[in-house]
Amino acid sequence: MSAFGRFRRQVSRMAGRSFDQPEVSASQAEFLRLVGRNPAISVKAAAAELGLAPNSVSTFVTALVQAELLVREADPADRRVMRLSLPAQVQRTVDETRRRRHGLIAAALDELSTDERDQLVRGLAVVDKVTGILHEYEQGKRR
């Protein structure tokens, strides 16, 4: 766990935070980055992607819409579904931060040998599996 935290903090220090406003928490910034990668994502899909309860996401959405960092619109095909997107300036900020992060990580990965990159890919697949198992524990699908 500490390695993931150090990795995330190191990348953030070097690439800069997407949102330096005090009213935007790290979780909200992560949420905005998700919406930036997936314009028109539904609230339900965003909650599932982040592994959060839909009511937690609804709280984020309300706060971020009020701060004018997020746009919420009813889906024209199903007015019960809310679609999320970012205002143009916020989208540009998210895109630029993503470009910086990807550039830094790509440069670091280029420093690894082919074998090290292969090991990393295999290790991340295992981490993804463990994350799925933990999610099943949380949902009561496993003991």
N, C-alpha and C positions, 0 to 999 in steps of 0.2 A: 504494500500500500504506500509506503514512504517513497518508493521509486516513482510511482505514478504521480504522486504529489509534487516531488522535486522536478519531474519532467514538465508537468503542466506549469509550475511556477517559473521554471527557466525559460520556457517558450514565451510565456506571457511577459516576462521581464524584457526579453530581447525583441519581441514583435510588437509589444505595447498592448494595452487592453483596448478592446473595442469601444468600451464605454467607461470614461473616467468620472462620470457624474456620480456624486455620492448617493443619489436616490436609486441607482441601478446596482443591484446586488450581483454577485458572481453567478448565481443561479438564473437571474433574469437575463444577464448577458449571454449565458449559454442558450437560453431559450430564444433570444433574439437572433443569435447565430444560426440556430436550427431553422427558424422561420426564413432567414436570409438564404439558406441553402435550399429551402423548399417553399418558394412563394405559393400562396393559396392553400397551404396546408390547413387541414381542419384542426379545431381544438382537440378533438378526440385523438387524431393521429399524432399530434404533437405530444399529448400526454403519454401515449403508448411508446413513442420513440424515446422519451426521456425517462420512462418508467415511473411516471408520477400519476397521482389520482387526478381525474379530470377537474375536480373542484379546486385543486391546487393550481392547475393551469389556468382556470377561470380567474383566480385571484391575480395571477401574473398578468393575464390579458387585461383585466380592468385597470390595474395600476399603470401598465405600459401604454394603453390607449390614452389614459388621462395625461400621461407625460408626453404624448404625441410622438412616441417611439414605435408605435405599432398601429396598424390599420386593421379593423375588424369589420367584415362585411358578410351579409347573409349570402349563401350560395344561391344563385339564381334558379338552379334546378331543384333545390330543396331548402326552403327558407329556414328550416330548423337547424341546418348545418352552418356553422360560422367558419368563414375562411379568413386566414390571417396573412398579412403581408407587411412589408416595411415601407415607410415613406422613402422617397428617392434618396434623400441625404443619408438616412440611416442605412439604407441598402449599400450605398457607396462606402460608408465607413466599415460595414461588416465585410464587404468584398475586399477592401484594401487590407484589412487586418488578416483576412484569410490568405491573401496572396503573400503577405510577409511571413506568416506562420509556415505556409507550405514551402516557401523558399528556404527558410532556415532549416526545416526538417529535411528537405531534399539535400541540402548541402551536407548536413550531418550524416545522412544515410550514404551519401557518396563516399564518405570516409571509411565505411565498413566494407569488409570483404564480402564476396558473393555468399560465402558460407554463413557469415554473421547475419546478412540480410535474410537468408533462408531460415536461419534459426529464429530470428525475430518474427517473421511471418508465422512460423509454426507456433511460437510462444503466444502470439496475439490470438491465434485461433483457439488455443486452450483457455486463455483469459476470457474470450467471448463465450466459450462453453460454460465456464464457471459462472459467468454473469447470468447466463440462462438458467442454470441450476438454482442459483440464489433467487432469481425471480420466481421460479416455481415454488421454492420454499415460502417465499413471501405470499404467494397466492394460495398457499395451502395445497398445492398439487403434489408436493413431495414432503416427506418427513425426514 
